[in-house]
Amino acid sequence: MFPERFSNLPAYAFPRLRALLDVHEPGGAVMHMTIGEPKHAFPAWVGDVIAENVEGFGKYPANDGTPDLLGAIRDWVQRRYGVGLGDDQIMALNGTREGLYNACMALVPEQKGGGQPVVLLPNPFYQVYMIGAISVGAEPMMVPATAETGHLPDYTSLPSEVLNRVAAAYICSPANPQGAVASRDYWVQLIKLAEQYDFRIFADECYSEIYRNTPPVGALQVAKEVGADPERVVIFHSLSKRSNLPGLRSGFVAGGPDSIQRIRQLRAYSGAPLPLPLQAAAAKVWADEAHVVENRTLYQQKFDIADRILGDLPGYLSPEAGFFLWLPVEDGEEAALKLWKETGVRVLPGAYLARDVNGFNPGKGYIRVALVHPNNDVEQALTALRHTLYQ
């Protein structure tokens, strides 16, 4: 029987979307702009590296990551953020969703502040944050990330009686779905709050390499600058968006030695490490930046297309980073259904990425649009979207 603590969960976003749309015929050629699955080419040599290491499929893979992969990740963190890490501060992941979930399993205590621990998450949010909290018996507390708060959650506004029970706080920067970027000041305030109330920050930075002009500042970078406890911040990164390799399932978690030791221990019992040929490919990909620059340029072109077509709309938010548009509409479900029935363009209602809290769903008046297709397709789809929803 399904555990009772999971009994009230809403359906996952994409089954809900299929139930909404698939009973209707599309109004034109289908264009999927719902899921954040990159369509740009990944480096052509990835297949060659896997082939050169194919015999590794005959061996059990290194649980924490091979020395080559851990070294490539360590070098990338040093280049990107100026933070030096030891091998005991990094673990390779089979996709960051694994790490984002297991962080709760490994690091959230059974009690905090004399009661049930609280795990903070932005609202809207990546659904695994909530499931991680519920799985360990913590209370997931959704904090609005709206236009009024810069599309990032204001955890500093919470009362002390809540903060005393906080064991961990998730933050996604650049944010999915809004594209907002946490500033250095934002990170400083959050890290100081975590130091004051003794909780960990789980920083989901999977979109960090897709930005307009200035690289987003990193949580670990700021933690080092302010001299925070090394255990205070745990970061998560992936090759899925950076390198257009969602199917490679390569990511990493980095943080303090104690945090990583606990996550490694959990992985030893229950995890599924990346196969050795894929670890070899991932090491090469983390070491190469040329393809990342090319990839970022393509997304910058899509930002410009979106700004040109939609930029004069009231409430339009030009994303700072990531590859989603978070477009204001009267009702996200109605807008997504109308767009599908009249054009065949498929987008995600924002309410499916959020939860009702005190009768308010901060995603209800939005749709999320993934800018992952070639430029011409993006231009056609956004033009159809504008004519259909914003006449």
C-alpha positions as CSV (number, residue, x, y, z in Angstrom):
1,M,0.0,0.0,0.0
2,F,1.2,3.5,-0.8
3,P,2.5,5.2,2.4
4,E,-0.1,7.6,3.8
5,R,2.3,10.6,3.7
6,F,2.2,10.4,-0.1
7,S,-1.6,10.0,-0.4
8,N,-2.4,13.6,-1.0
9,L,0.2,14.4,-3.6
10,P,-1.2,15.9,-6.8
11,A,-0.5,14.2,-10.1
12,Y,3.0,14.9,-11.6
13,A,2.9,17.8,-14.0
14,F,3.2,15.9,-17.3
15,P,0.5,13.3,-16.6
16,R,-1.7,16.3,-15.7
17,L,-0.9,18.0,-18.9
18,R,-1.6,14.9,-21.0
19,A,-5.0,14.6,-19.3
20,L,-5.7,18.2,-20.1
21,L,-4.7,18.2,-23.7
22,D,-4.7,14.8,-25.2
23,V,-8.4,14.4,-25.4
24,H,-8.4,17.2,-28.0
25,E,-6.9,17.3,-31.5
26,P,-4.1,19.8,-32.0
27,G,-4.9,22.8,-34.1
28,G,-1.7,22.6,-36.2
29,A,1.7,21.0,-36.4
30,V,2.7,19.8,-32.9
31,M,5.4,21.8,-31.2
32,H,6.5,20.5,-27.8
33,M,7.6,23.4,-25.6
34,T,6.7,21.9,-22.3
35,I,9.7,19.9,-21.0
36,G,13.3,21.2,-20.5
37,E,14.9,18.7,-22.8
38,P,17.7,20.4,-24.8
39,K,17.6,19.9,-28.6
40,H,21.0,21.4,-29.4
41,A,23.7,19.0,-30.5
42,F,26.0,17.6,-27.8
43,P,29.8,17.3,-28.6
44,A,30.3,14.9,-31.6
45,W,33.2,13.2,-29.9
46,V,31.1,11.9,-26.9
47,G,30.2,8.7,-28.8
48,D,33.9,8.1,-29.6
49,V,34.9,8.4,-25.9
50,I,32.1,5.9,-24.9
51,A,33.3,3.5,-27.7
52,E,36.9,3.7,-26.6
53,N,35.9,2.8,-23.1
54,V,33.2,0.2,-23.9
55,E,34.9,-2.6,-22.0
56,G,33.9,-0.7,-18.9
57,F,30.3,-1.9,-19.2
58,G,31.7,-5.3,-18.1
59,K,32.7,-3.9,-14.7
60,Y,30.9,-2.5,-11.7
61,P,31.4,1.3,-11.8
62,A,33.1,3.4,-9.2
63,N,30.5,4.3,-6.7
64,D,31.6,7.9,-5.9
65,G,33.0,8.6,-9.4
66,T,36.3,7.7,-11.0
67,P,39.4,9.7,-10.2
68,D,39.3,11.1,-13.8
69,L,35.7,12.3,-13.4
70,L,36.1,13.7,-9.9
71,G,39.3,15.5,-11.1
72,A,37.5,17.0,-14.1
73,I,34.6,18.2,-11.8
74,R,37.0,19.6,-9.3
75,D,38.9,21.5,-12.0
76,W,35.6,22.8,-13.4
77,V,34.5,24.1,-10.0
78,Q,37.9,25.8,-9.6
79,R,37.7,27.5,-13.0
80,R,34.0,28.5,-12.8
81,Y,33.8,29.6,-9.2
82,G,37.3,29.9,-7.9
83,V,36.6,27.3,-5.2
84,G,39.1,24.6,-4.5
85,L,37.6,21.3,-3.4
86,G,39.1,18.0,-2.2
87,D,38.0,14.7,-3.5
88,D,36.1,14.2,-0.2
89,Q,33.9,17.1,-1.1
90,I,32.6,15.8,-4.4
91,M,30.5,12.9,-5.5
92,A,29.4,12.0,-9.0
93,L,25.6,11.6,-9.5
94,N,23.4,9.6,-11.8
95,G,21.6,12.8,-12.7
96,T,21.0,15.6,-10.2
97,R,17.5,14.5,-9.4
98,E,19.1,11.6,-7.5
99,G,21.2,14.0,-5.5
100,L,18.4,16.5,-4.8
101,Y,16.3,13.6,-3.4
102,N,19.0,11.9,-1.5
103,A,20.2,15.1,0.1
104,C,17.1,15.0,2.3
105,M,17.5,11.3,3.0
106,A,21.1,11.7,4.1
107,L,21.2,15.2,5.7
108,V,17.8,16.0,7.2
109,P,17.5,14.9,10.9
110,E,14.4,13.2,12.4
111,Q,13.9,16.3,14.7
112,K,15.0,19.9,14.6
113,G,14.3,22.6,17.1
114,G,12.4,20.2,19.3
115,G,9.9,19.2,16.6
116,Q,9.2,18.0,13.1
117,P,12.0,19.3,10.8
118,V,11.0,21.8,8.1
119,V,12.4,21.8,4.6
120,L,11.9,25.1,2.7
121,L,11.3,25.2,-1.0
122,P,10.3,27.9,-3.5
123,N,6.8,27.9,-4.9
124,P,6.8,27.1,-7.9
125,F,9.4,24.4,-7.5
126,Y,11.0,21.3,-9.0
127,Q,8.8,18.5,-7.6
128,V,11.6,16.3,-6.3
129,Y,12.2,18.9,-3.5
130,M,8.8,18.2,-2.0
131,I,9.1,14.4,-2.3
132,G,12.5,14.4,-0.7
133,A,11.1,16.3,2.3
134,I,8.0,14.1,2.6
135,S,10.1,10.9,2.3
136,V,12.0,11.7,5.5
137,G,9.0,12.8,7.5
138,A,9.9,16.5,7.2
139,E,7.3,19.3,6.7
140,P,7.8,20.8,3.2
141,M,7.1,24.5,3.5
142,M,6.4,26.3,0.2
143,V,7.5,29.9,0.1
144,P,6.1,32.1,-2.7
145,A,8.6,33.0,-5.5
146,T,6.6,35.7,-7.2
147,A,7.2,39.0,-9.1
148,E,7.0,40.8,-5.7
149,T,9.9,38.8,-4.4
150,G,12.0,38.9,-7.6
151,H,10.8,35.3,-8.5
152,L,13.0,34.0,-5.7
153,P,11.7,32.9,-2.3
154,D,12.2,35.3,0.6
155,Y,13.2,32.9,3.4
156,T,14.3,35.7,5.6
157,S,10.7,36.8,6.0
158,L,9.7,33.6,7.9
159,P,9.1,33.8,11.7
160,S,11.8,32.5,14.1
161,E,9.5,29.7,15.3
162,V,9.5,28.2,11.8
163,L,13.2,28.9,11.2
164,N,14.2,27.2,14.4
165,R,12.8,23.9,12.9
166,V,14.4,24.4,9.4
167,A,16.8,21.6,8.5
168,A,17.3,22.5,4.9
169,A,16.3,25.0,2.3
170,Y,16.2,24.3,-1.5
171,I,17.0,27.2,-3.8
172,C,17.2,27.0,-7.6
173,S,19.3,29.6,-9.3
174,P,19.0,30.3,-12.1
175,A,15.4,29.6,-11.3
176,N,13.2,27.0,-13.0
177,P,10.7,28.2,-14.3
178,Q,11.2,32.0,-14.0
179,G,14.8,32.4,-15.1
180,A,15.6,34.7,-12.1
181,V,19.2,34.6,-10.8
182,A,20.1,34.9,-7.1
183,S,22.5,37.8,-6.6
184,R,25.5,37.8,-4.4
185,D,23.6,39.8,-1.8
186,Y,20.7,37.2,-1.9
187,W,23.2,34.4,-1.3
188,V,24.9,36.3,1.5
189,Q,21.6,36.9,3.3
190,L,20.5,33.3,2.9
191,I,23.9,31.9,4.1
192,K,23.8,34.2,7.2
193,L,20.2,33.0,7.9
194,A,21.4,29.4,7.6
195,E,24.3,30.1,9.9
196,Q,22.0,31.8,12.5
197,Y,19.4,29.0,12.5
198,D,21.8,26.1,11.7
199,F,20.4,24.6,8.5
200,R,21.8,23.5,5.2
201,I,21.2,25.1,1.8
202,F,20.6,22.8,-1.1
203,A,21.6,24.9,-4.1
204,D,20.2,23.5,-7.4
205,E,22.4,25.2,-10.0
206,C,21.6,23.1,-13.1
207,Y,21.0,26.1,-15.3
208,S,24.1,28.0,-14.3
209,E,25.8,27.9,-17.7
210,I,22.9,29.3,-19.8
211,Y,22.8,33.0,-19.3
212,R,22.9,36.3,-21.2
213,N,26.0,38.2,-20.3
214,T,27.2,37.7,-16.7
215,P,27.8,34.2,-15.2
216,P,25.5,33.7,-12.3
217,V,27.3,33.8,-9.0
218,G,27.4,30.4,-7.2
219,A,26.3,29.5,-3.7
220,L,29.6,27.7,-2.8
221,Q,31.5,30.7,-4.2
222,V,29.7,33.1,-1.9
223,A,30.0,30.7,1.1
224,K,33.7,30.7,0.6
225,E,33.9,34.5,0.4
226,V,31.9,35.1,3.6
227,G,33.8,32.3,5.5
228,A,30.7,30.2,6.1
229,D,30.9,26.7,7.7
230,P,31.9,24.3,4.8
231,E,28.9,22.2,5.7
232,R,26.4,25.0,5.2
233,V,26.0,24.8,1.4
234,V,25.5,21.7,-0.8
235,I,25.5,22.4,-4.6
236,F,24.1,20.3,-7.5
237,H,25.2,20.5,-11.1
238,S,24.5,18.6,-14.3
239,L,25.6,18.1,-17.9
240,S,22.0,17.9,-19.0
241,K,21.6,21.6,-19.8
242,R,25.2,22.8,-19.9
243,S,26.2,20.2,-22.5
244,N,22.8,19.0,-24.0
245,L,23.3,15.5,-22.5
246,P,20.2,14.8,-20.5
247,G,20.5,11.1,-21.4
248,L,24.0,10.7,-20.1
249,R,22.7,11.1,-16.6
250,S,25.8,12.8,-15.3
251,G,25.8,15.3,-12.5
252,F,27.6,16.0,-9.2
253,V,27.0,17.1,-5.7
254,A,29.6,19.1,-3.8
255,G,29.8,20.5,-0.3
256,G,31.5,19.9,3.1
257,P,33.3,16.6,3.8
258,D,30.7,15.5,6.3
259,S,27.8,16.2,4.0
260,I,29.4,14.3,1.1
261,Q,30.4,11.4,3.4
262,R,26.8,10.9,4.5
263,I,25.5,11.1,0.9
264,R,28.2,8.6,-0.2
265,Q,27.2,6.2,2.5
266,L,23.6,6.3,1.4
267,R,24.7,5.8,-2.2
268,A,26.8,2.7,-1.2
269,Y,23.6,1.1,0.0
270,S,21.0,2.3,-2.4
271,G,22.4,4.2,-5.3
272,A,23.1,3.5,-9.0
273,P,26.4,4.9,-10.1
274,L,27.1,6.0,-13.6
275,P,28.6,3.2,-15.9
276,L,32.3,3.5,-16.4
277,P,32.1,4.4,-20.2
278,L,29.7,7.2,-19.4
279,Q,31.9,8.4,-16.5
280,A,34.8,8.6,-19.0
281,A,32.7,10.6,-21.4
282,A,31.5,12.9,-18.6
283,A,35.1,13.6,-17.6
284,K,35.9,14.8,-21.1
285,V,32.7,16.9,-21.3
286,W,33.3,18.7,-18.0
287,A,36.9,19.5,-19.2
288,D,35.7,21.2,-22.4
289,E,34.2,24.7,-22.5
290,A,34.1,25.4,-26.2
291,H,30.8,23.6,-26.8
292,V,29.3,25.3,-23.8
293,V,30.1,28.8,-25.2
294,E,28.5,27.7,-28.6
295,N,25.4,26.3,-26.7
296,R,25.0,29.5,-24.7
297,T,25.2,31.6,-27.8
298,L,22.2,29.7,-29.3
299,Y,20.1,30.3,-26.3
300,Q,21.0,34.0,-26.3
301,Q,19.7,34.2,-29.8
302,K,16.4,32.6,-28.6
303,F,16.2,35.2,-25.8
304,D,16.5,37.9,-28.4
305,I,13.7,36.3,-30.5
306,A,11.4,36.1,-27.5
307,D,12.1,39.7,-26.6
308,R,11.4,40.9,-30.1
309,I,8.0,39.0,-30.3
310,L,6.8,39.3,-26.8
311,G,8.8,42.1,-25.2
312,D,6.0,44.7,-25.3
313,L,3.5,42.6,-23.5
314,P,2.4,43.8,-20.0
315,G,4.2,41.7,-17.4
316,Y,6.6,40.1,-19.8
317,L,9.7,38.9,-18.0
318,S,12.8,38.6,-20.1
319,P,14.7,35.7,-18.5
320,E,18.2,36.4,-17.0
321,A,19.2,32.8,-17.5
322,G,17.9,29.3,-18.1
323,F,15.8,28.5,-21.2
324,F,12.2,29.0,-20.0
325,L,9.8,31.8,-20.5
326,W,7.4,32.4,-17.6
327,L,4.6,34.2,-19.4
328,P,1.7,35.9,-17.6
329,V,-1.8,34.8,-18.7
330,E,-5.2,35.0,-17.0
331,D,-5.4,31.3,-16.4
332,G,-2.6,28.9,-17.3
333,E,-4.7,25.8,-17.9
334,E,-7.1,27.7,-20.2
335,A,-4.2,29.3,-22.1
336,A,-2.5,26.0,-22.6
337,L,-5.7,24.3,-23.8
338,K,-6.5,27.2,-26.2
339,L,-3.0,27.3,-27.6
340,W,-3.1,23.5,-28.2
341,K,-6.5,23.4,-29.8
342,E,-5.8,26.4,-32.1
343,T,-2.1,26.0,-33.0
344,G,-0.7,22.7,-31.8
345,V,1.9,24.5,-29.6
346,R,2.2,22.6,-26.3
347,V,3.1,24.6,-23.2
348,L,2.9,23.8,-19.5
349,P,0.3,25.5,-17.1
350,G,2.3,27.2,-14.4
351,A,0.0,25.9,-11.7
352,Y,1.3,22.4,-12.4
353,L,4.7,23.5,-11.1
354,A,3.3,24.9,-7.8
355,R,1.0,24.1,-5.0
356,D,-1.9,26.0,-3.4
357,V,-1.0,27.5,-0.1
358,N,-3.7,29.3,1.8
359,G,-5.8,29.3,-1.3
360,F,-3.1,30.8,-3.5
361,N,-1.2,29.1,-6.3
362,P,1.6,31.4,-7.6
363,G,1.8,29.6,-10.9
364,K,-1.9,29.8,-11.8
365,G,-1.6,33.0,-13.9
366,Y,1.4,31.7,-15.9
367,I,2.5,29.3,-18.6
368,R,6.0,27.9,-18.9
369,V,7.5,27.8,-22.4
370,A,10.8,25.9,-23.1
371,L,13.0,27.6,-25.7
372,V,14.8,24.4,-26.7
373,H,14.0,24.1,-30.4
374,P,15.9,25.6,-33.4
375,N,15.5,29.4,-33.8
376,N,13.1,29.2,-36.7
377,D,10.8,26.9,-34.9
378,V,10.9,29.0,-31.7
379,E,10.1,32.1,-33.8
380,Q,7.1,30.5,-35.4
381,A,5.8,29.0,-32.2
382,L,6.1,32.3,-30.2
383,T,4.5,34.2,-33.0
384,A,1.5,31.8,-33.0
385,L,1.4,32.0,-29.2
386,R,1.3,35.8,-29.2
387,H,-1.5,35.9,-31.9
388,T,-3.5,33.3,-30.0
389,L,-3.2,34.4,-26.4
390,Y,-2.5,38.1,-26.6
391,Q,-4.7,39.5,-29.3
